[in-house]
């Protein structure tokens, strides 16, 4: 099984695709304007204490106050508050906690108004990004994640991931970490640490200690609502959490991103540097790997199941609903139970894939085709379990009910990915009235003429729908060649399946999109020049 990470840099952020055997299984859009990400640590201010909810609302600079429940204060809450006050008042001069005296632990069953006061400043960490109309959710159980380890301040506990089942390996890892961890820091050993040598674990530990020292320095000079420590971007955090022996390639199409990732890989996994590649081809990286087409087919309301049938996916404020339909598969089998089982097994695999692909969280209800046999229902449940075991998010799967409903709860820490796959007519803008589509070629010709003659541009690239690409590039003397013979300037013509049939985009030699004048204006200027020649 091969895994490839493909990263496309755009003006709005990075589009990140994880392919497994060339099939898209995860997609993320790491936007440049996202200032509140899971793992970020802020210096917040208590705005409201709500005894009825046993929670408080904290101002961290977001338009909606963030939510902090008493249960998320963490048992080390008294020590964190004491340390934070000491750092801000300059009474604690150094970052290491070797000489710091703990201030007891928090009562697990307590009241929020006994712990927090309005106006109090707190060091808080985002555990859930803003979703819908809600602000971020916070925790004061501060931690810093590395590739193999998670560092937990104000604790001395060493715990090991439950997925490491070998008793010998668990004891070996605990022994190694006990010898290298700093005083008054606890450590959680992640699953990927299994089999790793002490040098790799120590390097990871030192990186996290450096993060803690950065947090200390930033907190000393910090002001309310300041981000004290930022988590890694989505791209680097995916590398940190997912990079393993099964990875075949990491491809990026931006030189700055390439250098950033090369530097990060040098820190966490120097042996993996050979996997990183910079895409320099003429065809866009998402086009070359067939990702654009997969995005269009996988993010719609209706999703086809490969072996027959289809899913209808609906999103509501409270939950997600997935309906399984047999389509024409019902005409191909004589036995109704066999048909239902066949379609449901294929649908179960696609449902598990869709949850991960769209990062759907909260409550998900799947309405499978009714099956009379308990054995058939068990097979479908087992299929969902087997596919979802690779999912990083925490989840719970309940047995299929007698009505064919499967209920799943899945950890939700950020908004679900949503891609609009329906296309509004680019000519009419959805009004239902369009001018003749054949005029698009005239519009393109006029725009090219305007750019090359009136604006003296060169090295431009025209991106069009594949049908138009064939129109401009095929033939003994193509339209593209005729442009060259007319203007003595070469125009690159690229396919872009994300564009509609009558849409096009023109970029300059630096890859920046050129803001085009209207076709009417371009036509007017062309006619003016023709009149000047006649005169």
C-alpha positions in Angstrom: 0.0 0.0 0.0 1.5 3.3 -1.1 0.9 6.7 0.5 1.6 10.0 -1.2 1.2 13.5 0.2 0.5 16.2 -2.4 0.6 19.9 -1.5 -0.7 22.6 -3.8 0.1 26.2 -2.7 -2.5 28.8 -3.6 -2.9 32.5 -2.7 -5.4 31.6 0.0 -3.4 28.8 1.5 -2.2 25.2 1.0 -4.4 22.4 -0.4 -3.2 19.1 1.1 -4.2 15.7 -0.4 -3.3 12.3 1.0 -3.4 9.5 -1.6 -3.5 5.8 -0.8 -2.8 3.7 -3.9 -3.6 6.8 -6.0 -7.1 7.2 -4.3 -7.8 10.3 -2.3 -8.5 9.5 1.4 -7.8 12.8 3.1 -8.1 16.4 2.0 -7.4 19.6 3.9 -7.3 23.3 3.1 -4.9 25.1 5.4 -6.0 28.7 4.9 -3.7 31.6 5.4 -6.3 33.5 7.4 -6.9 30.8 10.0 -5.6 32.3 13.3 -7.2 29.8 15.7 -6.0 26.2 15.2 -6.0 23.2 17.4 -2.9 23.2 19.6 -2.4 27.0 19.6 -1.8 28.4 23.1 -3.2 31.9 24.0 -3.1 34.2 27.0 -6.8 34.6 27.5 -9.0 36.7 29.8 -12.0 35.4 31.7 -15.1 37.3 30.4 -17.9 35.4 32.1 -18.2 32.7 34.7 -21.3 30.5 34.3 -22.0 28.4 37.4 -25.0 26.9 35.7 -22.9 25.4 33.0 -19.9 24.9 35.3 -17.9 26.7 32.6 -16.5 30.1 31.7 -16.2 32.1 28.5 -12.7 33.3 27.7 -11.6 36.2 25.4 -8.7 35.1 23.2 -9.4 37.7 20.5 -11.9 35.7 18.4 -15.2 37.3 17.5 -17.0 34.8 19.8 -15.7 34.1 23.3 -14.1 30.7 23.7 -15.6 28.0 25.9 -13.7 26.5 28.9 -15.5 23.8 30.9 -14.4 22.9 34.5 -13.5 19.4 33.3 -11.0 20.9 30.9 -9.1 22.9 33.6 -6.9 19.8 34.2 -5.6 18.4 37.4 -2.5 20.6 37.2 -4.5 23.8 37.0 -3.3 25.3 40.3 0.4 24.8 39.3 -0.2 26.3 35.8 -1.9 29.4 37.3 0.9 29.8 39.8 3.6 29.4 37.2 1.9 31.8 34.8 1.6 34.5 37.4 5.2 34.1 38.4 6.5 34.4 34.8 4.4 37.5 34.0 5.5 39.2 37.3 9.2 38.3 36.5 9.4 36.2 39.7 10.3 33.1 37.7 13.4 33.9 35.7 13.9 30.6 33.8 11.8 28.2 31.7 12.9 24.8 33.2 10.6 23.5 36.0 13.4 21.8 37.9 13.1 24.1 41.0 9.4 24.9 40.6 7.2 23.7 43.5 3.8 22.3 42.5 0.7 23.8 44.0 -1.4 20.7 44.5 -4.0 19.3 42.2 -7.6 20.4 41.2 -10.6 18.7 42.7 -12.2 16.6 39.9 -15.7 17.4 41.2 -15.6 21.2 41.8 -17.3 24.4 40.8 -16.0 26.8 38.2 -16.7 29.9 40.3 -14.3 28.6 43.0 -11.5 28.3 40.4 -11.9 31.3 38.1 -12.7 35.0 38.5 -13.8 37.6 35.9 -10.8 39.5 34.5 -8.3 36.7 35.4 -5.6 36.0 32.8 -5.0 32.3 31.9 -2.8 30.3 29.7 -5.2 28.2 27.5 -4.9 25.8 24.6 -7.4 25.4 21.7 -8.7 21.8 21.6 -11.5 22.5 19.1 -11.6 25.1 16.3 -14.5 27.5 15.8 -17.4 25.5 14.2 -20.6 27.1 12.8 -21.7 29.8 15.3 -19.6 28.5 18.2 -16.3 29.9 19.3 -13.2 27.8 20.0 -13.2 25.2 22.8 -10.3 25.5 25.3 -8.3 23.4 27.8 -5.8 24.3 30.5 -4.3 20.8 30.4 -1.4 22.2 28.3 0.7 19.8 26.2 3.1 19.9 23.3 3.1 17.2 20.7 6.2 15.9 19.0 6.6 13.1 16.5 7.1 10.4 19.0 6.3 12.0 22.3 3.9 14.5 24.0 5.3 16.7 26.7 3.0 17.5 29.6 4.3 20.2 32.1 3.7 20.1 35.9 3.6 16.3 35.9 6.0 13.4 36.4 3.9 10.6 34.9 5.1 8.6 31.9 2.3 6.8 30.0 2.4 4.7 26.9 -0.1 4.5 24.0 -2.5 1.6 24.4 -1.8 0.6 20.8 1.7 -0.5 21.8 0.7 -4.0 23.1 4.1 -5.6 23.7 4.8 -5.5 27.5 8.6 -5.7 26.8 8.4 -2.7 24.4 6.3 -0.7 26.8 8.8 -1.2 29.6 11.7 -0.4 27.4 10.2 2.9 26.2 9.3 3.9 29.8 12.8 3.2 30.9 14.4 5.2 28.1 12.1 8.2 28.6 12.7 8.2 32.4 16.4 8.6 31.6 16.1 11.6 29.3 13.0 13.6 30.4 13.4 16.9 32.2 12.2 17.2 35.9 8.6 18.1 36.5 7.5 17.2 33.0 5.3 14.2 32.2 5.5 12.4 28.9 3.0 10.5 26.7 4.7 8.0 24.4 2.9 7.9 21.0 2.3 4.7 19.0 4.9 5.7 16.3 7.7 5.5 19.0 7.5 1.7 19.0 10.9 0.3 18.1 12.7 3.7 18.0 16.2 4.2 19.4 17.0 6.6 22.3 18.7 9.1 20.0 15.5 9.6 18.0 13.4 10.0 21.1 15.9 12.3 22.7 16.0 14.6 19.6 12.2 14.7 19.7 12.3 15.5 23.5 14.8 18.4 22.9 12.6 19.9 20.2 9.6 20.0 22.7 11.8 21.4 25.5 12.8 24.2 23.1 9.1 24.9 22.4 8.5 25.2 26.2 11.3 27.7 26.5 9.8 29.7 23.6 6.5 29.7 25.4 8.2 30.9 28.6 9.9 33.8 26.7 6.7 34.8 24.9 4.6 34.7 28.1 7.1 37.0 29.8 6.3 39.7 27.2 2.8 38.6 26.5 -0.3 40.7 26.5 -4.0 39.6 26.8 -5.2 37.8 23.7 -1.7 37.2 22.4 -0.9 33.9 20.8 1.9 32.6 23.1 2.8 29.5 21.1 1.5 28.4 17.7 1.0 24.8 16.7 2.5 23.6 13.5 0.7 24.3 10.2 -1.7 21.6 8.9 1.0 20.4 6.5 3.8 20.0 9.0 1.5 18.5 11.6 0.3 15.9 9.1 3.9 15.0 8.3 4.7 14.8 12.0 1.7 12.5 12.8 1.5 10.3 9.7 5.1 10.0 8.3 6.0 6.3 8.4 7.7 3.6 6.4 4.7 3.3 3.9 5.2 6.8 2.6 6.5 6.8 -1.0 6.5 10.5 -1.9 5.8 14.0 -0.6 5.3 16.4 -3.5 5.0 20.2 -3.3 4.7 22.8 -6.1 6.1 25.9 -4.3 9.8 26.5 -3.7 9.3 28.3 -0.3 7.1 25.4 0.9 9.7 23.0 -0.3 12.4 24.7 1.7 10.2 24.9 4.8 9.3 21.2 4.6 12.9 20.2 3.9 14.0 22.1 7.0 11.2 20.4 9.1 12.1 16.9 7.8 15.7 17.6 8.6 14.7 18.0 12.2 12.2 15.1 12.6 13.3 12.5 10.0 16.5 13.2 8.1 16.3 9.7 6.6 13.0 10.8 4.8 14.5 13.8 2.9 14.7 11.7 -0.3 10.9 11.4 -0.4 10.4 15.2 -0.8 10.1 16.4 -4.3 9.5 19.8 -5.9 6.9 19.7 -8.7 8.1 21.8 -11.7 6.1 20.3 -14.5 3.9 22.2 -16.9 0.8 20.4 -15.7 -0.5 21.5 -12.3 0.3 19.1 -9.5 -3.3 18.3 -8.6 -4.1 17.7 -12.3 -1.2 15.4 -12.8 -2.2 13.2 -10.0 -5.9 13.2 -10.9 -6.9 14.9 -7.7 -9.1 17.7 -9.2 -11.3 15.1 -10.8 -11.6 13.1 -7.6 -12.5 16.2 -5.6 -15.4 16.9 -8.0 -16.7 13.3 -7.8 -16.2 12.8 -4.0 -17.5 15.9 -2.4 -21.0 16.2 -3.9 -24.3 15.4 -2.2 -24.4 12.2 -4.2 -21.4 9.8 -4.2 -21.2 6.7 -6.4 -20.1 3.5 -4.8 -17.7 1.6 -7.1 -19.3 -1.8 -7.1 -22.9 -0.5 -7.4 -25.2 1.8 -5.6 -24.7 5.3 -4.3 -24.7 7.4 -1.1 -26.7 10.6 -0.4 -25.0 12.7 2.2 -26.9 15.5 4.1 -25.4 17.8 6.7 -27.5 19.4 9.5 -26.6 21.5 12.5 -27.0 18.5 14.9 -25.8 15.6 12.8 -24.8 14.1 9.4 -27.1 11.7 7.6 -25.9 9.2 5.0 -28.5 7.2 3.0 -27.4 4.1 1.1 -29.2 3.3 -2.1 -28.8 0.3 -4.4 -29.3 2.1 -7.7 -29.4 -0.3 -10.7 -27.7 -3.0 -8.6 -31.1 -4.2 -7.5 -31.7 -5.5 -11.1 -28.6 -7.6 -11.2 -29.1 -10.1 -8.4 -32.1 -12.4 -7.8 -31.7 -12.7 -4.0 -32.8 -9.5 -2.2 -30.7 -10.3 0.9 -27.6 -10.9 -1.2 -28.2 -7.7 -3.1 -28.6 -5.7 0.1 -25.5 -7.3 1.7 -23.3 -6.7 -1.4 -24.3 -3.0 -1.7 -24.0 -2.4 2.0 -20.5 -3.9 2.2 -19.3 -1.6 -0.6 -21.1 1.3 0.9 -19.6 0.7 4.4 -16.1 1.1 2.9 -17.1 4.3 1.1 -18.8 5.7 4.3 -15.6 5.1 6.4 -13.6 6.8 3.6 -16.0 9.8 3.4 -15.9 10.4 7.2 -12.1 10.8 7.0 -12.1 12.6 3.7 -14.6 15.3 4.7 -13.4 15.2 8.3 -17.0 14.8 9.4 -17.5 14.9 13.2 -20.2 14.7 15.8 -23.1 12.3 15.3 -23.3 10.4 12.0 -26.3 8.2 11.1 -26.0 5.8 8.2 -29.2 4.3 6.8 -28.2 1.0 5.2 -30.5 -1.1 3.0 -32.5 -3.3 5.3 -31.0 -6.7 6.0 -33.0 -9.5 7.7 -30.0 -11.6 8.7 -28.1 -10.7 11.9 -25.0 -12.3 10.3 -25.2 -9.9 7.4 -25.5 -6.9 9.7 -22.5 -8.1 11.6 -20.4 -8.3 8.4 -21.3 -4.7 7.6 -20.4 -3.5 11.1 -17.1 -5.4 10.9 -16.3 -3.8 7.6 -16.8 -0.3 9.0 -14.6 -1.1 12.0 -11.8 -2.5 9.8 -11.7 0.5 7.5 -12.0 3.1 10.4 -9.1 1.6 12.4 -6.7 3.8 10.4 -8.7 6.9 11.3 -6.7 9.2 13.7 -9.9 10.8 15.2 -11.5 9.1 18.2 -14.8 7.4 17.3 -17.5 5.1 18.6 -19.6 2.7 16.5 -22.9 1.3 17.7 -24.4 -1.9 16.3 -26.8 -1.7 13.4 -30.4 -1.4 14.6 -33.3 -3.6 13.3 -34.2 -0.6 11.1 -30.8 -0.7 9.4 -29.4 2.4 11.1 -25.8 2.6 12.1 -24.8 5.3 14.5 -21.3 6.7 14.7 -19.8 9.4 16.9 -16.5 10.9 15.6 -14.3 13.4 17.3 -14.9 16.9 15.8 -12.0 19.4 16.4 -12.5 21.6 13.3 -15.2 22.3 10.7 -15.9 19.6 8.1 -14.3 20.1 4.7 -16.8 21.2 2.2 -16.2 21.7 -1.5 -18.9 23.0 -3.8 -19.0 20.6 -6.8 -22.0 22.1 -8.6 -21.0 24.8 -11.1 -23.0 28.0 -11.5 -23.1 28.9 -15.2 -20.1 31.3 -15.6 -21.9 33.2 -18.4 -25.4 33.8 -16.8 -24.4 33.7 -13.1 -27.3 31.4 -12.4 -30.0 33.5 -14.0 -30.7 30.9 -16.7 -30.0 33.2 -19.6 -26.7 33.0 -21.5 -25.1 34.4 -24.6 -23.9 32.0 -27.2 -21.1 29.8 -25.7 -19.3 29.8 -29.1 -18.3 33.4 -28.4 -15.9 32.3 -25.7 -13.1 31.8 -28.2 -13.6 35.3 -29.6 -13.4 36.6 -26.0 -10.2 34.7 -25.4 -8.7 35.9 -28.7 -9.5 39.5 -27.8 -8.1 39.2 -24.3 -4.8 37.7 -25.7 -4.6 40.5 -28.3 -5.2 43.1 -25.7 -2.5 41.7 -23.4 0.2 41.1 -26.0 -0.3 44.3 -28.1 -1.9 47.0 -25.9 -0.2 45.9 -22.6 3.0 44.4 -24.1 2.8 41.4 -21.9 5.0 38.3 -22.6 5.3 34.8 -21.1 1.6 34.5 -20.4 -0.2 31.3 -19.7 -3.8 30.6 -20.7 -5.7 28.0 -18.6 -8.9 26.5 -20.1 -11.3 23.6 -20.0 -9.8 20.4 -21.7 -12.2 20.8 -24.6 -10.9 24.3 -25.3 -7.3 23.1 -24.7 -7.8 20.7 -27.6 -9.3 23.4 -29.8 -6.3 25.7 -29.3 -3.4 23.2 -29.4 -4.5 20.5 -31.9 -4.1 20.6 -35.7 -1.3 20.9 -38.2 -1.2 24.7 -37.6 -2.9 25.2 -34.3 -4.5 28.4 -33.0 -1.7 28.5 -30.5 0.9 28.5 -33.4 -1.2 31.2 -35.2 -0.9 33.4 -32.2 2.9 33.0 -32.3 3.1 33.8 -36.0 0.9 36.9 -35.5 2.5 38.3 -32.3 6.0 36.6 -32.2 5.2 35.7 -28.6 4.5 32.2 -27.3 1.3 31.7 -25.2 1.3 28.5 -23.0 -2.1 26.8 -23.1 -2.8 24.6 -20.0 -5.7 22.2 -19.2 -7.6 22.9 -16.0 -10.6 20.6 -15.3 -11.6 22.9 -12.4 -12.8 25.5 -14.9 -16.1 25.4 -16.7 -16.4 25.1 -20.4 -16.7 28.9 -20.9 -14.3 29.9 -18.2 -10.7 30.8 -18.6 -7.8 32.3 -16.6 -4.6 34.1 -17.8 -1.5 34.3 -15.7 1.7 36.3 -16.2 5.3 35.0 -16.3 5.4 34.9 -12.5 2.3 32.8 -12.2 0.1 35.7 -10.9 -3.4 35.9 -12.4 -4.0 38.9 -14.7 -7.1 40.8 -14.0 -8.8 40.9 -17.4 -10.8 43.7 -18.8 -14.3 42.8 -20.0 -14.6 41.2 -23.4 -16.6 44.2 -24.6 -13.9 46.6 -23.6 -11.2 44.5 -25.3 -13.4 44.2 -28.5 -13.9 48.0 -28.4 -10.1 48.6 -28.2 -9.5 46.1 -31.0 -12.1 47.9 -33.2 -10.5 51.3 -32.4 -7.1 50.0 -33.5 -8.6 48.6 -36.8 -10.2 52.0 -37.5 -6.8 53.8 -36.9 -5.2 51.5 -39.4 -8.0 52.2 -42.0 -7.7 56.0 -41.4 
